[in-house]
Amino acid sequence: MSRAQDSSRPLVYGEHPDQVADLFLPAVEPGPRVPLVLFFHGGFWRAEHDRRHVAGFARALAAQTGCAVASVEYRRVGGGGGWPVTLSDTAEAADRLPDLAAQAAPGRVDPTRVVYAGHSAGGHLALWAALRHRVPDGAPGRTDTPPAVLGVLALAPTADLAWADELGSGRGAVAAFLGGGRAQVPDRYAAADPAPLGAPVGRTVVVHGTLDEALPVAMARRYASRAGATLHELPGCGHFDVIDPDSAAAWPVVTEALRTIVGAAAA
């Protein structure tokens, strides 16, 4: 595997300390500008989990696929995030980071070729970011036009917030994120839940382990069926295998899925 180069300092997309992203660049240069992956980490939107736990994954993804990868931080529950701040940060990151990455690496990053990607709760944010033109008027992050994105790579995503809340996933993480269950805050679920919003912009690929202990593979199956997404099920894999570059079962599927999204847009 070739090595990736880390940006010397985080990209700053807002005034809060958590409104930053680490940029990882493929080592090969010079050459044509490369696509950018905006990667949102998981942790059920809670402050005790930050982007540091996916640094190795992001670095390896850049090295293996030849894409630049921006590992995005955002405000989380317990650290000033939750409804609506986490969604607003996601929207701000999606809007600003492509140009910031291109400025930080002149001639290396193509800000017009962007893939949203994420794991677990970050998978939810990646899906939601590509659906911002479908959320109700007045919702945080709402856009009038579809986001300019090649597609979405969702790894073990929390793709159905209402279902995850019913399951109590992450010890009540969805209710903590949105401030209640669907019966208490239905408008927030309507604005934040990817499941009822239709197909995201571009090609959507979901990768999910059949032995996922945090979110059932059945959630991915139902979401993929509803949204017309491609689903890769990984037999015998758990929740974190999909972000493990050393997983012989998951890693080749993840990297090939990203190449497929980028290649489909170029075809």
C-alpha positions as CSV (number, residue, x, y, z in Angstrom):
1,M,0.0,0.0,0.0
2,S,1.3,3.5,-0.9
3,R,1.6,6.1,1.8
4,A,-0.6,9.2,2.2
5,Q,0.5,12.6,3.1
6,D,-1.1,14.4,6.1
7,S,-1.9,18.1,5.7
8,S,0.2,20.2,8.1
9,R,-2.7,21.7,9.9
10,P,-6.5,21.1,10.1
11,L,-8.9,22.8,7.7
12,V,-11.0,25.3,9.6
13,Y,-14.6,25.6,8.3
14,G,-16.1,27.6,11.2
15,E,-15.3,29.5,14.4
16,H,-15.9,26.6,16.9
17,P,-12.8,24.4,17.7
18,D,-14.7,21.4,16.5
19,Q,-15.4,22.9,13.1
20,V,-12.3,21.5,11.5
21,A,-11.1,18.6,9.3
22,D,-7.8,16.8,8.8
23,L,-6.8,16.5,5.2
24,F,-5.0,13.4,3.9
25,L,-3.5,13.4,0.4
26,P,-2.4,10.6,-1.8
27,A,1.4,10.5,-2.1
28,V,1.7,10.4,-5.9
29,E,2.3,13.8,-7.5
30,P,2.3,15.7,-9.8
31,G,-0.7,14.7,-11.8
32,P,-4.3,15.5,-12.4
33,R,-6.3,16.9,-9.5
34,V,-8.0,14.1,-7.4
35,P,-11.5,13.7,-6.0
36,L,-12.2,14.7,-2.4
37,V,-13.9,12.4,0.1
38,L,-15.6,14.2,3.0
39,F,-15.6,11.6,5.7
40,F,-17.8,11.9,8.8
41,H,-16.8,9.7,11.8
42,G,-19.2,7.8,13.9
43,G,-19.8,7.5,17.7
44,F,-23.5,8.0,17.8
45,W,-23.1,11.8,17.6
46,R,-21.6,11.9,21.1
47,A,-18.7,14.2,22.2
48,E,-16.6,11.4,23.7
49,H,-16.0,10.1,20.2
50,D,-14.0,12.3,17.8
51,R,-12.2,12.0,14.5
52,R,-9.0,10.7,16.0
53,H,-10.3,7.1,15.9
54,V,-10.6,7.2,12.1
55,A,-7.3,8.8,11.3
56,G,-5.7,5.5,10.3
57,F,-8.7,4.7,8.1
58,A,-8.7,8.1,6.4
59,R,-5.0,7.9,5.8
60,A,-5.2,4.4,4.3
61,L,-8.2,5.3,2.2
62,A,-6.3,8.2,0.6
63,A,-3.2,6.0,0.0
64,Q,-5.2,3.1,-1.5
65,T,-7.7,4.9,-3.6
66,G,-5.8,8.0,-4.8
67,C,-8.5,10.3,-3.5
68,A,-7.9,13.1,-1.0
69,V,-9.8,12.5,2.3
70,A,-10.9,15.2,4.7
71,S,-11.8,13.7,8.0
72,V,-14.5,16.0,9.4
73,E,-15.0,17.0,13.0
74,Y,-18.3,18.5,14.1
75,R,-20.0,19.5,17.3
76,R,-21.6,16.5,19.1
77,V,-24.0,15.8,22.0
78,G,-22.3,16.8,25.2
79,G,-20.0,19.2,23.5
80,G,-22.4,21.9,22.2
81,G,-23.9,19.7,19.4
82,G,-27.1,17.8,18.9
83,W,-30.2,19.3,17.3
84,P,-29.8,21.4,15.2
85,V,-26.1,22.2,15.6
86,T,-24.7,18.9,14.4
87,L,-26.7,19.1,11.2
88,S,-25.7,22.8,10.7
89,D,-22.1,21.9,11.1
90,T,-22.4,19.0,8.6
91,A,-24.0,21.4,6.0
92,E,-21.3,24.0,6.6
93,A,-18.6,21.4,6.2
94,A,-20.1,20.1,3.0
95,D,-20.4,23.7,1.6
96,R,-16.9,25.0,2.6
97,L,-14.5,22.1,2.8
98,P,-14.1,21.3,-0.9
99,D,-12.8,24.8,-1.6
100,L,-10.7,24.9,1.6
101,A,-9.1,21.6,0.7
102,A,-8.3,22.8,-2.8
103,Q,-6.7,26.0,-1.4
104,A,-4.7,24.0,1.1
105,A,-3.3,21.7,-1.6
106,P,-3.1,23.8,-4.8
107,G,-3.3,21.7,-7.9
108,R,-3.9,18.5,-6.0
109,V,-7.6,18.5,-5.1
110,D,-10.6,18.9,-7.4
111,P,-13.3,20.7,-5.4
112,T,-15.9,19.8,-8.1
113,R,-15.6,16.1,-7.6
114,V,-16.7,15.3,-4.1
115,V,-17.9,12.1,-2.4
116,Y,-19.7,12.2,1.0
117,A,-18.8,9.2,3.2
118,G,-19.2,8.2,6.8
119,H,-19.4,5.4,9.4
120,S,-22.3,4.7,11.7
121,A,-23.7,8.1,12.9
122,G,-21.3,9.6,10.4
123,G,-22.9,7.5,7.7
124,H,-26.2,9.1,8.7
125,L,-24.6,12.6,8.3
126,A,-23.2,11.7,4.9
127,L,-26.5,10.4,3.6
128,W,-28.3,13.4,5.1
129,A,-25.8,15.9,3.5
130,A,-26.7,14.5,0.0
131,L,-30.5,14.9,0.8
132,R,-30.4,18.6,2.0
133,H,-32.6,19.6,-1.0
134,R,-35.3,17.2,0.2
135,V,-35.6,18.2,3.8
136,P,-38.6,20.4,4.8
137,D,-38.5,24.2,4.3
138,G,-36.9,25.8,7.3
139,A,-35.0,22.7,8.4
140,P,-31.3,23.2,9.3
141,G,-29.0,22.8,6.3
142,R,-31.8,23.0,3.8
143,T,-30.8,23.9,0.2
144,D,-33.0,24.7,-2.8
145,T,-30.8,22.8,-5.2
146,P,-29.3,19.3,-5.0
147,P,-25.8,19.3,-3.5
148,A,-23.0,19.0,-6.0
149,V,-21.7,15.6,-5.0
150,L,-20.7,12.4,-6.9
151,G,-22.3,10.1,-4.5
152,V,-22.3,8.7,-1.0
153,L,-20.3,5.8,0.6
154,A,-22.2,4.8,3.8
155,L,-20.4,2.4,6.1
156,A,-22.7,0.7,8.6
157,P,-24.9,3.8,8.6
158,T,-27.6,4.9,11.0
159,A,-29.8,5.1,7.9
160,D,-33.2,5.0,9.7
161,L,-33.3,7.2,12.7
162,A,-36.9,6.3,13.7
163,W,-36.0,2.6,13.6
164,A,-32.8,3.1,15.5
165,D,-34.6,5.0,18.2
166,E,-37.2,2.2,18.5
167,L,-34.3,-0.2,18.9
168,G,-32.6,2.0,21.5
169,S,-29.4,1.9,19.5
170,G,-26.4,3.4,21.2
171,R,-28.2,3.6,24.5
172,G,-30.8,6.0,23.3
173,A,-28.4,7.9,21.0
174,V,-31.0,9.1,18.5
175,A,-33.3,10.6,21.2
176,A,-30.2,12.3,22.8
177,F,-29.3,13.7,19.4
178,L,-32.7,15.0,18.4
179,G,-34.0,15.8,21.8
180,G,-36.7,13.1,22.0
181,G,-38.5,10.2,20.3
182,R,-40.4,10.6,17.0
183,A,-43.7,11.1,18.9
184,Q,-42.2,14.0,20.9
185,V,-40.3,15.8,18.1
186,P,-41.7,14.6,14.8
187,D,-40.6,17.7,12.9
188,R,-37.0,17.0,13.9
189,Y,-37.2,13.4,12.6
190,A,-38.7,14.7,9.4
191,A,-35.8,17.0,8.9
192,A,-33.0,14.7,10.0
193,D,-34.0,11.1,9.0
194,P,-32.7,9.9,5.6
195,A,-35.0,7.0,5.4
196,P,-38.2,8.8,4.2
197,L,-36.4,11.4,2.1
198,G,-35.8,9.3,-1.0
199,A,-32.6,8.8,-3.0
200,P,-29.5,10.9,-2.2
201,V,-27.7,12.8,-5.0
202,G,-25.4,10.7,-7.0
203,R,-24.6,7.0,-6.6
204,T,-25.1,5.6,-3.1
205,V,-23.3,2.6,-1.9
206,V,-23.9,1.0,1.6
207,V,-21.5,-1.4,3.2
208,H,-22.7,-3.3,6.2
209,G,-21.5,-6.4,8.2
210,T,-24.0,-9.2,8.8
211,L,-22.8,-9.5,12.4
212,D,-23.0,-5.8,13.2
213,E,-23.6,-5.5,16.9
214,A,-24.6,-1.8,16.9
215,L,-27.0,-1.5,14.0
216,P,-28.7,-4.5,12.3
217,V,-28.0,-5.3,8.7
218,A,-31.7,-5.4,8.2
219,M,-31.7,-1.5,8.5
220,A,-29.2,-1.3,5.6
221,R,-31.3,-3.7,3.6
222,R,-34.5,-1.7,4.0
223,Y,-32.8,1.6,3.4
224,A,-31.0,0.4,0.2
225,S,-34.3,-1.0,-1.1
226,R,-36.1,2.3,-0.4
227,A,-33.4,4.6,-1.7
228,G,-32.2,2.5,-4.7
229,A,-28.8,2.2,-3.2
230,T,-26.3,-0.5,-3.8
231,L,-25.8,-2.7,-0.7
232,H,-22.7,-4.8,0.0
233,E,-23.2,-7.2,2.9
234,L,-20.1,-8.5,4.6
235,P,-20.6,-12.0,6.0
236,G,-19.1,-12.4,9.4
237,C,-18.2,-8.7,9.8
238,G,-19.1,-6.4,12.7
239,H,-19.7,-2.7,13.1
240,F,-16.0,-1.6,13.1
241,D,-14.7,-4.0,10.5
242,V,-15.9,-1.6,7.8
243,I,-13.4,1.1,9.0
244,D,-10.5,-1.3,9.6
245,P,-7.8,-1.2,6.8
246,D,-6.5,-4.6,8.1
247,S,-9.8,-6.4,7.5
248,A,-9.3,-8.7,4.6
249,A,-13.1,-9.1,4.3
250,A,-14.1,-5.5,4.5
251,W,-11.3,-3.3,3.3
252,P,-11.3,-4.4,-0.4
253,V,-15.0,-3.9,-0.6
254,V,-14.8,-0.4,0.9
255,T,-12.1,0.8,-1.4
256,E,-13.7,-0.7,-4.5
257,A,-17.0,0.9,-3.5
258,L,-15.4,4.3,-3.4
259,R,-13.7,3.7,-6.8
260,T,-17.1,2.7,-8.2
261,I,-18.7,5.9,-7.1
262,V,-15.9,8.0,-8.6
263,G,-15.7,6.0,-11.7
264,A,-19.5,6.0,-12.3
265,A,-19.5,9.8,-12.2
266,A,-16.6,10.0,-14.7
267,A,-18.2,7.5,-17.1
